[in-house]
Amino acid sequence: MGATGAMATKPVLPLSQLQNPPLADTDSLPTSPIVSGRLLMNYLQLPLVAENSSGPLAAGLWQITMPEIPSRLQQVRRTEPLPVPDLSDMIAEVELTRRVLTELQYRRLDLFTYSRTELEPFTPDYSYIKPQNIQLIDGGALSDRIIRPEKIRGIELKPRYWFFSMETMLQFSQNYISENWYKGGSSNLNIMFGNLIVRQYRNKKIRWKNELENKLSVFNAAKDTVNRYRVAEDLLRLRSNFGYKAFKQWYYSFDAEMRTQLFTNRAENSLKKQSAFLAPMIFNSGIGMKYELDTKSKKVYGKSAKLGLFLSPLSYILKWSIRDDIDLARHGFPEGKTIVHELGSAIKAELVWNFDSRLSWQSRLYANTTYDNTVAEFENALNLSLSKLLSTRIYLYLRYDDSVSLPDGKGTYWQVNELVSIGLYFRL
């Protein structure tokens, strides 16, 4: 009632003089431009809450002189640096805000939305918060716990010299083989299984590459009345190449390779054996120079090329058969002999060209001459990955051997093995 009577007896100042504009107009708030925006909140921008105590009202009215506040445009245009606020400025701003609230409560109580008594039930209860006992650490003790850089043991990274890779495939294929193919066989639809395991040692001076490869292609011989199943391709190959760096990409090199087959293969509609395990076994070796090139594209992901070229001016070939009941003439054996020694020259080239991460071309060229006879092999495989495990493969194997005997002097020394397949392919 005292507050109401006071409002009736004292003149009410206009709102413009109290500097209490609508809340959306922030240019005229009673805050100093020096400390503007530095407070966490301004109570004049919140719903007004009337205080219960009449102490401030008994002190009477203050003569409030509002500071001159420049407009927003003037604040943006000013070029001199703003003064840095200190604690006294912020305290003065809080005191000014408190006085304005007191005057408003005395003169315009109708502007207040709540009273302090109404808000007391909603006061947060902080009694459940447990106090934290913070123990200060002695500076001397803390310095003893600091880990010095010289006390940190780094991880020793050992250089890697050995590398491993593997290729495995299981494919269904259509196969064409010429009638004079040196290992026999016939055109067919078959299943092919292949493995290639590579283990190599590489450092700044030495290159040592070891390969173990096996291929097996089996088909159902529908036209064969003697053999229910036949072998179209059977290869077991072990190769090792050792090189010592001479200059740039050239290496002094020694190369050795052993080839044979695992299963017995017979001629069509006949029990005559054409090849078997260690019948024959061909071993060739040579010394010379090897060139290596390995490049990767920086623009196309997965694009790379690897080239290996081995030139051997001196090579040695050993042909040996553990059995004499097979057709050794088709393998270049003279009649009545199961072992042959030959000296000559050889060249070997291998190319792996990855056009991208899905399409690749593998090529191998081998040629050896004893200056009486020549054997040349040109092997190509185009692989297209359809998914992570599924791929299609086009394979072409050309072979020339003028050491074989031609029946009745007719035929050709060229041999062809062509394969189109689709199936599983995994590379590590």
N, C-alpha and C positions, 0 to 999 in steps of 0.2 A: 504494500500500500504506500510505503514511503517513496518508492520509486515512481509510483503513478502520480502521487501528489507533486513530486518534484517536476515531473514532465508537464504538469498543468500550470505551474507557476512560472517556470522559466521559459523564455522564448526558444523555439526550435530553430537551429541554424539550417540553412539550405544544404542539400546534399553536396552541391558543388564545392561548398566551403569545407565540408568534412572529407572531401576527396574519396567518396565511396561510390564510384560509377558502377555500371553493370560489370559482372565478373568477366565477361568476354573481352572487355577493353582493358588490355594489360598495360597500355601506355601510361595510364594515370594512377597506377597503384602506388601507395605510399611507401615506396622502397627507394633507397638511394641508388643512383646509377653506378656508384662505385662498387657496391656489393650486390648488384642485381644478379639474380640467378645463382648466388652462392649458398643460399639457405636451402635446406632439404625441402622445406615447404613454407608457404605463406598462409597464415591463418585467415587472412582477409579473402583468400580465394576458396575457402572451404565454407560449408554451411555454418552459420554463426551459432555459437553455444553460449548461453548466459551463465555467468558465474553465480554461485549461491552467496558468497561472502559480500557484505555491503561495505567492507573496508574501503575499497577504492572509491565508492560513491560518496562516502563521507568526506573525502578529501576535496570535494568540489570539482569544478571544471578547470581543465588546463587550457591555456591559450596556445593552441597548436599552430605553429608556422610551418607549412609544408615546404620542403626544399624544391627548388626548381628542377624539373625533370625534363630533359630534352626529348624531343620526339624521336621515333625510330629512324626516320630519315636523317635527322641530324646526327644520331649516333653512328650511322653507317658512313656519313660523309666526313666525319672528323678524322683528321690525319695525325694528330698528336697521339702518342701512346697513352692508353688508359692508365690511371694510377693503380698501383697494386694495393688491394684492400688489406687491412690488418684487422686484428681481433677487436680493437676498439670500435671500428666502423660497424662490424657485425653486431656487437652488443648494442650500439646506438640504434640500429635498425630494429632489433627485437624490442627494445624499449619503446620506440615510436609505434610499432604495431600494437603493443599492449595498451598504450594510451588511447589509440584510436578505437580499439575494441571497448575500452571502458566508457568513452564518450558515447559510442553508439548504444551501448546497453542502457545508459542513463537517458538519452534523448529519443532513441527509436527502438524501443523494446519489441515492436511489432516485426522488426526485420530478423529477429532471432528465431531459429527453427527448433532448437532443443535447449534444455537446461542441463546443468551438470548433474542434478539429482536423477533425471531420467536416464542418463547414460551410465550411472554407477553400476547397474546390474550387468552391463556389458564390458566392464573393465577386465582385461585379460588377467588370468591367474598365473603368476610366474613361480609359485611356490614349488611346483613339481620339478623345476630345473635344478639339477644337482650342481653345486659349485665345483669348479675344477681347481685342484691343488697344483699349482705350477711351481716347480722347483727350479730355481736358477742354477745353472751350471757354472762352476768356477772357471774362469778364463784359462787358468793354467792347466786344469784338467782337460778342458776342451782342446787345447792346442796339442795335447798328447794323442788325441784321437784323430787328428787330421791325417789323412792318407797322403803322403808325399808322392809326387809323380815318379820319383826314382825307386819307390818301393813297389810300384805296380808292375806285375809280371805280364808282359805281352804274350799273345799267342804266337807261337812259332809256326809259320806256314811252310811246310815242306814242299819243294818243287815236285810237280807231277810229271813222270816220265812215261808211265805205261798207260795205254789207251785201249779200250775194248769196244767193239761194235759187232752187231749180229743182224742178220736178215733171215727171215723164215717165211715160206710161202706154201700154201696148199691150194692148188688151182685145178679147175676143170677146163679141159682144153680140146681143141681140134688140132691135129698134127699131120703135116705132110712131110714124107721122107722119100727121097729118090731111091730107086731100086738098087743102086750101087753104093748106098750108105755104108761106110766101112765097118760099122758095128751091127749092121742089119736093121731089121724092123720094117714097118709098113705104115702107110697113112691110116689114121684112125681118130677116134674120140677117146681121150684118156684122162687119167688123173695124175697130176704131177706134184711131187713134194720136193722141196729144196731147202737147204741150209747153207749159210755162209757165215763163218765165225772168223773175225779178224782180231788179232792181238799184236800191237805194235809198240815199239819203244822209240821215243823221240827226245833228243836233246839238241844242243847247239851244233854238235858235230856228227852225231850218229843217228841213223835211221835203220831200224830193224823191224821188218813187217813179216808176220806169219799168218797164213790163211789156211783154213780147213773148209773144204766145200764138198757137198755131196748132192747129187740130183738123182731122182728116181721117177720115171714115168712108166706107168703100167696101164695096159689097155686090154679089153676083152676082144680076142681075135675071133671074130665071127666067121671069117672065111678059112680059118685054120682048122683042119680036121684032126690034127695031131696034138697041138698045144692049145689048151683052153685059155690061158693067159700068156701074154707076151710082154717083153720089156722093150719099150721104145727108146728110152734114154737112161743110161746108168753111168754115173760118174762119181768117183771118189778121188779128190785132188788135194794134195798137200804141197804148199809152196812157202818158201822162205827167201827173203831178200834182205841182204845186209849192205849198208852203204856208209861210207865215211866221207864227210864233206870235203870237196876240193876247192870250189869257189862258187859263190852265189848259190844257184839252185842245182849245181852239178855235184855228183857224188861218185867216188870210186865204189864200185858195187860188185857183189857176188850174188848170183841168183841160182836157186835150185828148185826143181819141181818134180813131183812123183804123181803119176796118174794110173788108175786102174778102175775096175768095176767090182760090184759086190755080188751080183747075181748072174746066173747062167742065162744066156740068150741063144735061142735056136732059130734056124731059118724057118720060113713059113711052110707048113705042111711037111716038115722034116724033123728028124731027130739030130741032125748035124749041128754041132755047137759052133757058134760064131764068136762068142766071147764068154769069159767066166772070171772069177776072182783070181787076180794075179796071172791071168791068161788073156792078153799079155799085161805086163807092167812096163810102163815107159818112164824112164828117168832122164831128165836133161838138166844140165848145169852150164854156167858160163860166167866169165868175168868181163867187166867192161865199165861203162859209164852210165849213170842214171840221172835223168833230169826230172825235177818235181816242180809243179806249179799248183798253187792253191789260192783261189781268189773267191771273195764274197762280195755281193752287191750291197751297197749302202742305200739304194733306192727301192729295190724290190725284195720283200721279205721271202726268205728261203732260196733266193737265187744264188747259185754258187757253181764253181767248176773246179774239178781236180784232174790233173793230167800227170801221168807217170810214163816216162819213156826210157827204155833200157836198150842200150846198144852193146852187143857182145861180139867182138871180132873173133873170139875163140870160144867155142861151145862144144860140149860133149853130150852125146845121146846114147843111152843104153836101153835096148829093147830086150825084154826077157819074158819067157812064158814058163809057168810051172807045169803046164800040160802041153802035150803034143797032139791031142785028139781034137783040136779045134782048127778052124780055117785060118791059119796064120798068114796066108798069102795076102788076105785082104787087109792085114795090118802092116804090110811092108817087110815081112820076113822072107828071106830066100828059102827055097824048098829044102826041107830036111833040117833046118836050123831052128833052135829055140832061143838063141841069144845073138844079139847084133850090137856091135860097137861102131859109132860113127863120130867123126869130127867135122866141125864146120863153123858157121857163123849164124847168129840169131839176132832177132829184133823183137821186142815186146813193147806194146803200148796199151795203156788203159786210160779210159776217159769216163768220168762221172759228171754229167752236166744236169744240174737241177734248174729247170726253167723257173720254177716257183716251188712252193711247199707241196704241190700236188703232182706235178708233171716232171719226170726225170728220164734221162737217156743214159744208158750204160753201154759202153763199147769196149771191145777187146780185140787187139790185133796181134797175131803171133806168126812169125815166119822164120823158118830154119832151113838152111841149105848145107848139104855136104859137097856141093859143087858137082855132084852126080845126080842127086835127087833133091827135090824141094817139097816142103810141107808148109802150107799157109792156112791160117784159120782167121776168120773175121766174124766176130760174134757181136750182135746188137740186141738190145732189149729196151723197149719203150714202155714205161710204167706210168699209169694214170690212177691216182688214188681217188676212189669214189667216196670213201669215208675213212675213219681212222684205221679200220682193219680190212675193208673191202677194196679191191683194186682190179684193174684189167691190164693185161700184158700182151704186147706184140713182140715176138721173139723170132729172130732170123740168124741162122748159123750157116755160114758158107765155109767150105773146106776144099782145099786143093792138095792132092797127094799123088805125085807121079811115080812113087815107089811101089804102088800096088799093081798086081797083075790083072789085066783085063781079060775076061773070058773070050776066047776066040779072037782076041785082038780088037774087040768091039767095045764101045762104051766111051765114057769120058772120065777124066780125072777129077772133075768137079763134083762135089757132093753138097746136098742142100738139106737143111733141117729147119722147117718153119713151124711156128707155134702161135696160136691165138688163144688166150685163156682169160678166165675171170675167176676170182676166188679171194681167199684170205691172204693178206700180206702184212707182215709186221717187221718193223725195223727199229733197232735200238742203237 
